[in-house]
Amino acid sequence: MIFIVTDLGGGDGGKGGVVHKICTMKKAHTVVKVGGAQGSHGVRTASGQSFNFSHFGCGTLEGTRTHISRAMVIDPHALVYEGKLLQYAHGIRDVFDLLSVDQDALCVTPFHRMASQLRELARKDKPKGTVGTGVGEAVVDAERFPELTIHVRDIGKEELGDVLEAVRVQKLRDLAPIIADVGNFWESDRALARILIASLQNQGFVSATVEGFREMLSLVNICDGDYLGREILSRDGTVVVECSHGILTDRYHGFHPHTTQLRTLPSEVLRLLEKSAYTGEVVKFGITRAYQIRHGAGPMVTECPDMLDDLLPGSHKENNRWQGEVRVGPLDLVALRYAISVCGGPQAFDGLAVTWFDQIHANRKWHLCDSYIGADNPSFFTPKGEIKVRRGSDASQLAYQEKLGELLESCVPKLTTYDVPAGASQGSLVDLCKEVLEERLCVSVHMVSLGPTEADKVCI
């Protein structure tokens, strides 16, 4: 059996805890990673451990293996660092033995990361948001310059250093106008920008990158393209596919330009499974928080700064220059229905997992948006004000999505509020969540999270 876990929002829905719960409940033998490793999927366990995963699967603390698929973009340096952190801070001495990496996985270089960060600094008050690791930069470059692309299979080749140098030089060419304009950056960003530029101009980074990449090669099991089907999907038991990002940041269905360069739809995973000749059972889970959240710039109709301390109390609202500001608000059912429609409609999912419902309980109010005021342009909205889905994967699609995003910026949410009694039982909380969301989304709710650990996640 395979579970596919897909975030229906901007990528902060709580996938980590859901993947960990499925791994513990079903005793999954492998988590298959798809997407990009720039995310941070947080896990807290009932035994008191916590970790933010990027390359390793969210079942690692339970001994579940991880397979990085060919549909994953990795940073070899960051992978090694993450593995060593799990080794020495969490005592998983054999953590690299639990990992297999497809030879066709795309690699991010430090030069992609530097370029991504410089581009964001150059945007000043018009940030793209959720950038800075170089994943998108590497994906676009793989399309533009196939000869400069580095896959895992290329790391052991003698010419790796030459290719890395060519990547560095190409990034300097691409960024020449930005580098020349550094004096017009925000004053607060200029020092960092100059450090990035100096690093990009430093040829010494090439040899250091070769060394770091090859360290990864010496630590992990690099496997051929048939390994997924031959060694993992053919085994009895449960596999969990852990996807990065969210539907609302999909390259062609998110609100351009505040998107990833990756495809985030579950259909991408299904194609991967089909190529691996898998014919067994597949369970598709959509993930959402019980409130709306977005890390970084982009349309968010229900954004409400006044709710930040209520929904993200304490230390859960750190901002940084690359991801951008954390924004929250009432749960946006219009955006959720759009995300579900993009994936093929309610029939595309076998169930929903709703996270952070314990915060709703603590606040005693559940605020929801079921429609917008101002969603009246017939080219982009239905007569009922639902967001239309346009299919495409070209420049005209991106232009359409950008215009849609602009229209959403001017929409106003119509809110409904449910009272949540302080002494409500677990059963009544789950019933409220199920009743409200199943009626409005037409997908069954199969998991409700009432706390941070696997013990707090109620399966229905």
Backbone torsions as a table, in degrees:
resi	resn	phi	psi	omega
1	MET	NA	139.6	178.5
2	ILE	-121.1	131.4	171.6
3	PHE	-103.7	129.0	173.4
4	ILE	-107.0	122.4	-176.7
5	VAL	-107.8	115.9	-174.4
6	THR	-123.8	128.3	176.4
7	ASP	-79.3	127.6	-177.6
8	LEU	-90.9	3.7	-179.8
9	GLY	-118.1	-134.2	-177.8
10	GLY	-91.7	0.0	176.9
11	GLY	117.2	-2.2	-177.9
12	ASP	-110.4	31.6	-172.3
13	GLY	-77.7	-13.1	-178.0
14	GLY	102.1	33.6	-178.6
15	LYS	-59.2	-38.1	-174.4
16	GLY	-56.5	-48.8	-179.6
17	GLY	-66.1	-34.7	179.1
18	VAL	-68.9	-45.6	177.5
19	VAL	-59.7	-43.9	179.8
20	HIS	-61.7	-41.6	179.2
21	LYS	-62.1	-45.2	179.7
22	ILE	-63.6	-40.2	179.6
23	CYS	-61.9	-42.0	-179.0
24	THR	-73.7	-40.6	-176.3
25	MET	-70.7	-40.8	-176.0
26	LYS	-99.5	0.3	-177.5
27	LYS	52.0	49.8	-179.0
28	ALA	-58.9	140.4	179.7
29	HIS	-90.3	-22.8	-176.7
30	THR	-149.0	141.3	166.4
31	VAL	-106.3	126.8	177.6
32	VAL	-100.4	124.7	-177.4
33	LYS	-93.8	135.2	-179.7
34	VAL	-136.5	140.0	176.0
35	GLY	111.8	-129.0	-178.5
36	GLY	-128.9	155.8	-175.5
37	ALA	-95.2	15.6	-179.6
38	GLN	-81.0	-14.3	-178.4
39	GLY	-74.3	169.5	177.3
40	SER	-133.8	98.1	-176.5
41	HIS	-93.4	106.6	-174.1
42	GLY	-82.1	140.7	177.4
43	VAL	-132.7	133.4	168.7
44	ARG	-125.4	132.7	-175.6
45	THR	-105.7	159.5	178.4
46	ALA	-64.9	-20.1	179.0
47	SER	-84.4	-1.9	174.9
48	GLY	101.1	2.9	178.6
49	GLN	-87.3	154.5	174.1
50	SER	-148.5	148.2	-179.6
51	PHE	-162.8	147.2	173.8
52	ASN	-105.7	113.1	-174.0
53	PHE	-94.6	143.6	173.8
54	SER	-124.2	-56.9	179.4
55	HIS	-93.0	-42.0	-179.0
56	PHE	-79.3	148.6	-179.1
57	GLY	-71.7	157.4	-175.0
58	CYS	-77.8	8.0	171.2
59	GLY	-102.4	5.6	-173.2
60	THR	-60.0	-38.1	-178.7
61	LEU	-65.5	-17.9	177.4
62	GLU	-98.2	4.3	-180.0
63	GLY	87.7	8.7	178.0
64	THR	-72.3	136.2	179.6
65	ARG	-71.5	159.2	175.3
66	THR	-122.5	135.1	171.3
67	HIS	-121.0	119.8	174.8
68	ILE	-86.6	113.4	-173.7
69	SER	-80.7	171.4	177.1
70	ARG	-66.9	-15.0	178.9
71	ALA	-91.3	20.3	-179.3
72	MET	-115.4	143.2	173.8
73	VAL	-108.2	125.1	-172.3
74	ILE	-121.3	158.5	171.0
75	ASP	-114.0	103.7	-175.2
76	PRO	-55.1	-39.5	178.3
77	HIS	-60.7	-48.8	-177.2
78	ALA	-66.1	-34.7	178.5
79	LEU	-61.6	-46.3	-179.6
80	VAL	-63.6	-43.2	179.6
81	TYR	-61.6	-44.8	179.9
82	GLU	-61.4	-43.4	179.1
83	GLY	-62.8	-42.4	179.9
84	LYS	-67.8	-33.1	175.8
85	LEU	-64.2	-40.9	177.0
86	LEU	-67.1	-35.1	178.5
87	GLN	-65.5	-53.7	-167.6
88	TYR	-94.0	-26.7	178.9
89	ALA	-94.3	-21.7	-177.3
90	HIS	-122.1	1.3	171.8
91	GLY	73.2	18.3	178.2
92	ILE	-91.2	82.4	-171.2
93	ARG	-64.0	-30.7	-177.4
94	ASP	-98.5	26.2	-170.7
95	VAL	-60.0	-35.8	180.0
96	PHE	-73.1	-23.5	175.2
97	ASP	-72.7	-18.1	178.6
98	LEU	-86.3	1.5	-172.2
99	LEU	-117.6	134.6	169.2
100	SER	-125.5	145.3	-175.1
101	VAL	-128.6	125.5	177.5
102	ASP	-67.2	135.0	-177.5
103	GLN	-63.8	-17.4	-178.3
104	ASP	-95.3	3.9	176.7
105	ALA	-64.3	136.7	-179.2
106	LEU	-78.7	142.0	-178.8
107	CYS	-108.3	137.5	171.4
108	VAL	-89.5	138.0	176.1
109	THR	-104.5	162.9	175.0
110	PRO	-57.7	-27.3	-178.3
111	PHE	-72.4	-33.3	173.0
112	HIS	-65.2	-41.9	-179.2
113	ARG	-64.9	-45.1	178.4
114	MET	-60.7	-42.5	-179.5
115	ALA	-63.3	-43.4	179.4
116	SER	-60.0	-42.5	-178.6
117	GLN	-70.0	-39.0	177.2
118	LEU	-64.2	-40.0	178.3
119	ARG	-61.3	-40.6	-178.6
120	GLU	-68.6	-39.6	177.1
121	LEU	-63.2	-36.5	-179.2
122	ALA	-68.5	-22.6	-179.4
123	ARG	-75.3	-17.0	177.1
124	LYS	51.3	-110.0	-174.8
125	ASP	-88.0	12.0	176.5
126	LYS	-125.9	62.3	-174.3
127	PRO	-69.0	150.9	172.0
128	LYS	-81.0	-40.2	179.1
129	GLY	83.1	156.3	178.4
130	THR	49.3	54.8	179.8
131	VAL	-131.8	-174.5	169.0
132	GLY	112.7	-13.6	180.0
133	THR	-96.9	-13.9	177.6
134	GLY	91.7	1.4	-178.6
135	VAL	-60.9	-52.2	-179.9
136	GLY	-62.1	-39.6	178.7
137	GLU	-60.0	-42.7	-179.9
138	ALA	-67.3	-38.7	-179.7
139	VAL	-65.3	-46.5	179.5
140	VAL	-63.8	-42.1	179.5
141	ASP	-64.6	-33.3	178.0
142	ALA	-63.9	-30.5	176.9
143	GLU	-79.4	-36.7	-177.5
144	ARG	-79.2	-41.6	-172.5
145	PHE	-131.5	75.0	-178.5
146	PRO	-54.6	-31.0	-177.9
147	GLU	-71.4	-15.3	178.5
148	LEU	-101.7	5.3	-177.9
149	THR	-78.9	137.2	177.4
150	ILE	-116.8	115.1	171.4
151	HIS	-99.7	167.0	-179.1
152	VAL	-57.1	-36.3	-178.7
153	ARG	-64.2	-18.0	-177.3
154	ASP	-88.2	-11.6	-172.0
155	ILE	-64.5	-33.0	-179.1
156	GLY	-83.5	-3.6	-176.2
157	LYS	-77.5	148.1	-177.7
158	GLU	-60.3	-32.5	-174.7
159	GLU	-85.4	9.2	-178.5
160	LEU	-54.5	-45.1	-178.8
161	GLY	-61.0	-39.5	179.3
162	ASP	-65.6	-40.2	179.3
163	VAL	-66.6	-42.1	178.3
164	LEU	-61.9	-40.5	177.3
165	GLU	-63.5	-38.6	177.9
166	ALA	-66.0	-36.3	176.0
167	VAL	-64.1	-45.5	179.7
168	ARG	-58.9	-46.6	-179.2
169	VAL	-64.3	-40.8	179.4
170	GLN	-64.3	-38.6	178.5
171	LYS	-64.9	-38.1	176.6
172	LEU	-63.6	-38.7	176.4
173	ARG	-65.0	-47.5	-177.8
174	ASP	-59.7	-37.3	-172.2
175	LEU	-96.8	6.8	-176.3
176	ALA	-52.5	-45.9	178.8
177	PRO	-63.7	-37.0	179.3
178	ILE	-68.7	-42.9	179.5
179	ILE	-62.5	-40.2	-179.9
180	ALA	-66.9	-22.9	-175.2
181	ASP	-99.9	11.6	-173.1
182	VAL	-59.3	-27.6	178.9
183	GLY	-65.8	-17.5	178.9
184	ASN	-98.3	4.5	174.1
185	PHE	-65.8	162.7	171.4
186	TRP	-54.9	141.2	-178.3
187	GLU	-56.8	-37.1	-179.0
188	SER	-68.4	-17.3	-177.2
189	ASP	-102.8	-11.5	-169.9
190	ARG	-64.8	-41.7	-178.2
191	ALA	-61.9	-45.4	178.5
192	LEU	-63.4	-42.9	180.0
193	ALA	-59.7	-41.8	-179.1
194	ARG	-68.0	-33.6	175.5
195	ILE	-65.0	-43.6	178.6
196	LEU	-62.7	-42.7	179.8
197	ILE	-63.7	-45.2	178.9
198	ALA	-61.6	-38.4	178.3
199	SER	-66.3	-41.8	-179.8
200	LEU	-66.1	-32.0	-180.0
201	GLN	-81.7	-9.1	-176.4
202	ASN	-87.1	108.1	-177.9
203	GLN	-65.3	-19.4	-179.8
204	GLY	-62.8	-20.5	178.1
205	PHE	-65.9	-22.5	-178.3
206	VAL	-64.2	-51.2	-178.1
207	SER	-65.8	-36.1	177.5
208	ALA	-64.9	-36.8	179.7
209	THR	-69.4	-40.9	176.4
210	VAL	-57.3	-46.2	-179.0
211	GLU	-61.8	-44.8	-179.1
212	GLY	-66.3	-41.8	178.7
213	PHE	-62.3	-41.4	-176.1
214	ARG	-75.4	-21.7	172.2
215	GLU	-63.7	-42.9	177.1
216	MET	-59.4	-42.7	-178.0
217	LEU	-59.6	-33.0	-178.0
218	SER	-79.6	-14.4	-173.2
219	LEU	-102.1	-27.9	-170.0
220	VAL	-116.3	163.7	177.5
221	ASN	-86.0	109.4	176.7
222	ILE	-89.8	127.8	-172.5
223	CYS	-126.0	161.6	-178.9
224	ASP	-80.0	173.6	-174.5
225	GLY	-65.5	-19.7	-179.4
226	ASP	-88.9	-5.9	-174.8
227	TYR	-59.5	-41.7	-177.5
228	LEU	-56.7	-50.9	-179.9
229	GLY	-72.4	-39.5	-173.7
230	ARG	-73.6	-41.7	-170.9
231	GLU	-108.3	-20.1	-174.3
232	ILE	-112.0	-57.9	-175.6
233	LEU	-70.9	-19.6	179.4
234	SER	-80.7	-14.0	-178.3
235	ARG	-76.9	149.7	170.8
236	ASP	-67.8	155.0	176.9
237	GLY	107.9	-164.2	-170.8
238	THR	-111.2	138.1	172.8
239	VAL	-120.9	138.7	176.3
240	VAL	-115.1	126.0	175.1
241	VAL	-94.2	115.7	-177.0
242	GLU	-101.8	111.0	-176.2
243	CYS	-98.5	145.9	177.5
244	SER	-88.5	172.4	175.8
245	HIS	59.9	-157.7	179.0
246	GLY	-151.1	166.8	-177.0
247	ILE	-60.0	-36.2	-176.8
248	LEU	-75.0	-2.1	172.3
249	THR	-115.7	13.7	177.3
250	ASP	-57.7	146.4	-175.2
251	ARG	-55.1	-39.9	-174.2
252	TYR	-113.9	-8.4	178.2
253	HIS	-120.1	-6.3	170.4
254	GLY	-78.1	-177.4	-174.1
255	PHE	-95.9	84.9	-178.9
256	HIS	-51.8	137.5	8.9
257	PRO	-95.5	11.3	-174.6
258	HIS	-88.4	59.7	-173.4
259	THR	-139.0	173.2	171.7
260	THR	-90.3	167.9	173.3
261	GLN	-89.8	3.6	-179.2
262	LEU	-96.8	160.5	169.9
263	ARG	-92.5	132.8	-172.5
264	THR	-117.7	7.4	-177.2
265	LEU	-77.9	147.2	178.3
266	PRO	-62.7	-20.8	177.5
267	SER	-61.4	-28.7	176.9
268	GLU	-65.1	-38.9	178.2
269	VAL	-68.6	-41.0	-179.8
270	LEU	-61.8	-35.9	176.3
271	ARG	-65.8	-39.3	177.2
272	LEU	-61.5	-43.3	179.2
273	LEU	-66.4	-38.1	179.0
274	GLU	-63.8	-41.2	178.5
275	LYS	-64.5	-25.3	178.7
276	SER	-91.1	8.4	176.1
277	ALA	62.5	31.0	178.0
278	TYR	-82.0	131.3	-179.1
279	THR	-126.7	11.0	-177.1
280	GLY	-83.8	-166.5	-176.7
281	GLU	-74.7	138.4	177.0
282	VAL	-127.3	127.8	177.0
283	VAL	-112.6	122.3	-174.7
284	LYS	-107.8	116.8	-179.0
285	PHE	-107.0	132.0	170.0
286	GLY	-100.3	138.7	-175.0
287	ILE	-115.2	136.3	172.0
288	THR	-147.9	147.4	167.5
289	ARG	-73.0	167.4	177.5
290	ALA	-80.9	-2.1	173.8
291	TYR	-139.1	167.7	-178.6
292	GLN	-85.3	142.0	177.0
293	ILE	-146.4	143.3	173.5
294	ARG	-146.1	132.5	178.2
295	HIS	-100.3	105.1	178.5
296	GLY	107.2	-177.6	-174.0
297	ALA	-72.4	163.0	177.4
298	GLY	129.8	163.1	-177.7
299	PRO	-60.3	135.8	175.4
300	MET	-153.0	93.5	-171.0
301	VAL	-60.0	-36.7	-173.2
302	THR	-94.8	11.4	-178.9
303	GLU	-52.7	131.7	180.0
304	CYS	-143.2	95.6	-178.2
305	PRO	-56.6	-28.5	-178.9
306	ASP	-66.5	-17.7	-178.2
307	MET	-92.4	-1.2	-172.8
308	LEU	-59.4	-48.8	-178.1
309	ASP	-69.4	-29.2	178.5
310	ASP	-72.8	-39.9	-174.1
311	LEU	-91.9	-27.9	178.4
312	LEU	-128.2	68.4	-177.6
313	PRO	-69.6	153.8	173.6
314	GLY	73.1	-129.5	-168.6
315	SER	-96.9	17.7	-173.5
316	HIS	-96.4	19.1	-178.1
317	LYS	-131.1	41.6	177.3
318	GLU	-68.5	137.7	175.8
319	ASN	-109.4	155.0	169.4
320	ASN	-145.9	167.2	-172.1
321	ARG	-65.5	-25.8	-173.8
322	TRP	-91.8	-48.6	179.0
323	GLN	-74.3	-35.2	-179.2
324	GLY	96.9	-174.4	-176.1
325	GLU	-72.2	141.2	174.1
326	VAL	-82.1	126.9	-177.8
327	ARG	-125.0	141.7	-178.9
328	VAL	-135.1	169.6	177.5
329	GLY	176.4	-175.9	177.7
330	PRO	-59.1	149.3	179.2
331	LEU	-59.2	128.3	-176.1
332	ASP	-97.9	99.2	-178.7
333	LEU	-73.3	-26.7	176.6
334	VAL	-64.8	-46.7	178.3
335	ALA	-65.3	-37.1	177.7
336	LEU	-64.6	-43.5	178.9
337	ARG	-64.3	-36.6	176.6
338	TYR	-62.5	-47.2	-179.6
339	ALA	-59.9	-42.8	178.7
340	ILE	-63.8	-41.3	179.0
341	SER	-64.6	-39.7	177.8
342	VAL	-57.4	-36.3	-178.0
343	CYS	-80.6	-5.9	179.3
344	GLY	120.3	5.5	179.0
345	GLY	95.4	177.2	-177.6
346	PRO	-54.0	-30.4	-179.8
347	GLN	-69.0	-12.1	179.1
348	ALA	-76.2	-10.5	-177.2
349	PHE	-126.3	144.4	175.6
350	ASP	-92.7	-14.0	-180.0
351	GLY	179.6	165.5	176.1
352	LEU	-113.4	146.8	168.4
353	ALA	-116.3	124.1	-177.4
354	VAL	-109.2	120.6	-176.0
355	THR	-104.5	164.4	175.3
356	TRP	61.3	28.2	176.6
357	PHE	-72.9	-19.1	175.6
358	ASP	-63.9	-30.5	177.6
359	GLN	-70.8	-35.4	174.6
360	ILE	-62.6	-43.6	178.7
361	HIS	-61.5	-43.2	-178.9
362	ALA	-63.4	-33.4	-178.2
363	ASN	-85.1	-13.9	177.9
364	ARG	66.2	8.8	177.2
365	LYS	-138.9	139.8	174.7
366	TRP	-121.4	108.7	-178.0
367	HIS	-96.2	130.4	-178.3
368	LEU	-131.0	147.8	171.8
369	CYS	-112.8	119.4	-179.0
370	ASP	-108.9	-5.4	176.9
371	SER	-163.6	162.6	-179.8
372	TYR	-112.1	150.4	165.0
373	ILE	-94.8	128.5	179.1
374	GLY	101.6	1.4	178.7
375	ALA	-88.9	69.3	-170.7
376	ASP	-124.3	5.6	175.9
377	ASN	-78.8	113.7	-172.9
378	PRO	-65.5	-15.9	178.3
379	SER	-76.6	-19.0	-174.6
380	PHE	-123.4	-17.3	-176.8
381	PHE	-131.3	149.2	175.5
382	THR	-76.2	168.4	176.8
383	PRO	-56.5	-25.3	178.5
384	LYS	-89.3	3.7	178.2
385	GLY	85.2	11.5	175.4
386	GLU	-79.5	152.1	-179.9
387	ILE	-77.7	125.6	177.7
388	LYS	-72.8	149.5	175.8
389	VAL	-102.9	122.7	174.2
390	ARG	-110.3	132.7	-179.2
391	ARG	-95.9	143.2	177.3
392	GLY	164.2	164.6	179.7
393	SER	-148.5	49.0	179.8
394	ASP	-141.1	-172.3	-176.5
395	ALA	-63.3	-35.6	179.9
396	SER	-67.1	-32.9	176.6
397	GLN	-66.1	-42.1	179.1
398	LEU	-64.8	-39.8	178.7
399	ALA	-63.6	-40.6	178.0
400	TYR	-62.8	-46.5	-178.4
401	GLN	-65.3	-34.6	177.8
402	GLU	-66.6	-42.3	177.7
403	LYS	-64.7	-40.9	176.4
404	LEU	-57.9	-44.7	178.4
405	GLY	-60.1	-40.2	178.4
406	GLU	-63.6	-40.0	178.3
407	LEU	-67.0	-38.4	179.1
408	LEU	-63.9	-32.5	179.3
409	GLU	-60.5	-25.7	-178.4
410	SER	-98.0	-2.7	178.4
411	CYS	-78.0	154.1	179.8
412	VAL	-121.8	134.3	-177.7
413	PRO	-78.1	142.4	169.6
414	LYS	-100.1	120.3	-169.0
415	LEU	-105.3	147.4	170.2
416	THR	-123.7	141.1	-178.6
417	THR	-124.4	132.3	175.5
418	TYR	-109.3	134.1	173.8
419	ASP	-77.3	137.4	179.1
420	VAL	-122.6	103.2	-175.6
421	PRO	-57.6	142.5	-178.6
422	ALA	-58.7	-37.0	-177.3
423	GLY	-95.0	18.5	-177.4
424	ALA	-60.2	138.8	178.7
425	SER	-75.9	163.4	176.5
426	GLN	-56.3	-43.8	-178.7
427	GLY	-62.4	-40.7	-179.1
428	SER	-70.6	-32.9	176.4
429	LEU	-65.7	-44.2	179.1
430	VAL	-64.4	-42.0	179.9
431	ASP	-62.2	-41.7	178.4
432	LEU	-61.7	-47.2	-179.8
433	CYS	-60.3	-46.8	179.7
434	LYS	-62.0	-50.1	-174.6
435	GLU	-60.0	-46.8	-175.7
436	VAL	-69.7	-48.0	-172.9
437	LEU	-77.6	-37.2	-179.6
438	GLU	-65.4	-36.7	178.8
439	GLU	-65.9	-37.8	-172.8
440	ARG	-94.0	-19.6	-177.9
441	LEU	-113.0	-16.1	178.6
442	CYS	61.8	29.1	173.3
443	VAL	-130.2	137.6	-178.2
444	SER	-69.3	140.6	173.5
445	VAL	-89.6	121.8	-176.9
446	HIS	-116.4	-6.4	176.6
447	MET	-150.9	133.7	175.0
448	VAL	-127.9	126.0	-179.5
449	SER	-94.2	122.1	-179.8
450	LEU	-113.7	22.4	179.6
451	GLY	172.0	179.2	-169.7
452	PRO	-80.6	-21.3	-172.0
453	THR	-105.6	174.5	179.4
454	GLU	-63.1	-28.1	179.8
455	ALA	-70.0	-18.6	-177.6
456	ASP	-94.3	0.0	-176.5
457	LYS	-99.7	117.4	-175.1
458	VAL	-93.3	122.5	177.9
459	CYS	-99.8	137.7	-172.3
460	ILE	-117.4	NA	NA
